[in-house]
Every structure is written in C-alpha cells, then in structure tokens.
Amino acid sequence: MKILIIEDEPAIRETLQDLLELNGHTVQVAADGPRGVELARECPDLILCDVGLPGLDGYQVITEVQKLPPCRDIPFIFLTARAEREDQRRGMALGADDYITKPFTERDIVEAINARVRRQQPLRERLEQLMAERRTVIGANWSHELMTPLNGVLGGLEMIEEEADNIQPGELKELLGLIRSGAERQQALSKKLMLYYELERLLATPERAPAGFIAARDIIKAGADRAALGEKRTADVRFECAPARMAITAPYLEQAVAELVANACRFSQPGQAVTVTGTLRDGRYLIEILDQGSGMTAEHCARIGPFIQFGRDKREQQGLGLGLAIARSVARLGGGRLVLEPRTDGPGLRATLDLPGQPV
C-alpha cells in the first residue's frame, strides 16, 4: 500500500518509514500538519498521523483531509503519547479508525494496518462496483458516508472490549452514546436508500394499485413537524395549509414534506423562517416550502438527482444527497411534480410539490 506518515519527531518518523518499507509498503512522510494535508491530496491508502503536530494538530489534520472528496474514506490511524480515553473518543468522533499509543512495537503497527485493510477494503470494493453499475452513482460519497458512522460503532466496541475491566460507568455511558449515534445515523442512511429504490421500483411498474384518499393537511403537518423537531428548528417552521383530499400514499407524502422541510432548515440559519403552505387551486394542491437560506442556482435546481450534492466544498453535508430525489419521486408517483426555483423576493429557495387534489 501507499502509506502517509505525518510525524514531527524525526526518530519516530524514520523508524516507521523503515519498518513499513521493509514490509513492502510505499511510504511518504510529512513533518507537520499542513504538509501532511498537502500529501493527503495524493490519496494514500492509509494515513498514520501524530496528534501533537506543529502547524495543525492531528485532529485538525483529519478534519481537513475529510473535506477532500477523494480522501474521505482513507483509513486514518492516530499515533500519540497520550493514552487518555477522552482523546481516543474525540479521534473516533472525527472518523479515525484506530488509535495507537506510543511507545509502540512493530507488531502494534503491522496488526493495526492489517486490521484496517481487512475492515475497509471489501466494502470499498463493493461500493466501487455499485458506482460502476449505475451512471447516476458516479462521484457519490458512499464510502465516506457509510463508513464514518460504522467507524464510531466499531471503534467504541473495541474500546469497551479492551477496557472492560477498568472502564468507569460514566465513560461506558459516553461510549455507548457514541455507538448509538453511529448506529442511528447508519440506520437513517439505510432507510433513505431503501425508500429511494422502492419508489424507483414503483415508478417502473406499468400497473400500480391506486392509492386511497387521505386528509392531506394532517399528513403534511406531520412531516413538517418531524423535520422541524429533528433539525431543532420548531420555532422557525411556520405552517398554513388548507384542507384537501389527495390520492397518494400517506407515508410517502409525509416523507417528501419532511425531506423538503429538513433541507430548508439545513440551508438556512436558526431564527430564519421556513414556511410551509398548502393551497388548493383548479384541481391541484400546491405544497410550498420557502426558506431564507443560501438557496440554489437555477442550474442546480435543474440537476437534482440521487447522490448529487451541491456546495459540498463550502459546507459539511452528511448523507447521500437523496432527500430531493425522494421528494421528486414521490411527486411523480402521485401524478405530480417537484419544482425547485430560487426565490425572486429575496434569498432562499422555493420548493413546490404540485399534486392532484380535491376539496374536503
């Protein structure tokens, strides 16, 4: 493998380089954080990084590396003289795969590298195969998004196994919280992925059973309230929808609204209003979600699709970019459409679900 070592102590850096080269690896070295980030752009197969570095410390290095789209799924192992579990938890929360305490032995290094390779490579190969099979998946950040929560789960479990006899109740509770957080994020990603492909399958079915009529206002409010609560923006989301009957599957409509409201919350600031309105007009029911955030260009609005995210170089975005694609598929399944357009009355985005509707 091509391995990058970021270590400011010359003796340790040279020893590691010799050790890894003797084991058949190609090695690059950096003596400080900024140089390490620069070399990480060349996409090594694994990074060994000291925590106490000049320029940028190890935590800052991993944060900068994960901002680089091609580098997000590179296995990252911290080297440190500190053995505090608080430091280890911080590293794992940032997406580190392992944490080796100095002084270490040749066996420590070799076993850690082998463990990361066994854990990462099979999944990376499967993900790369999926991306090759589907044109719309090219360029997706699947590896990073799927592996980051798993790193927290697996890393937390490893720490519990290693420290089972010594870990304090408070530390155990904190570790279990980290594991739960990673598992819940993984579950949310999986559910969203399954829903997207379920909708695509239904859209490709020539004859579908008609959906029963639902009370649209209650379903829309449930989706908006769920998104507002999840994004901690309940005070900002304003709701004003007229009652109507719609022939659409209730959970699908609720999810589409939740995705659009959550998107509006994420791309606007706390304190800025997000409005959800529903209007019945000439046999159509228009659900509009307005925000005052950074918005999208007309070009980006026209290019929405699965696994496509915009502005990732400017802001951290979790997930697979499926929210808008799910909302669009729900609209199509209900005999309507999703329209995204920049607001003309100020900053922000206007998202409209245009669906058939009837008076109550």
Protein Blocks (a to p, Z undefined) as FASTA:
>chain_A
ZZddddfblklmmmmmmmmmmnopacdddfbfklmmmmmmnopabdcddfbdghiafklm
mmmmmmpmklmmgccddddfbfcfklmmmmmmnopabdcdddddfklmmmmmmmmmmmmm
mmmmmmmmmmmmpmklgopaklmmmmmmmmmmmmmmmmmmmmmmmpcfklmmmmmmmmmm
mmmmmmmmmmmmmmmmmmmmmmmpmbacddddddfklmmmmmmmmmmmmnopmmmpccdd
ddddddddfklmmmmmmmmmmmmmmmpcehiacddddddeehiacdddddfbebpafklm
mmgcehiaehklmpccedjhlmmmmmmmmmmmnopacdddddfkbgcdddddddddddZZ
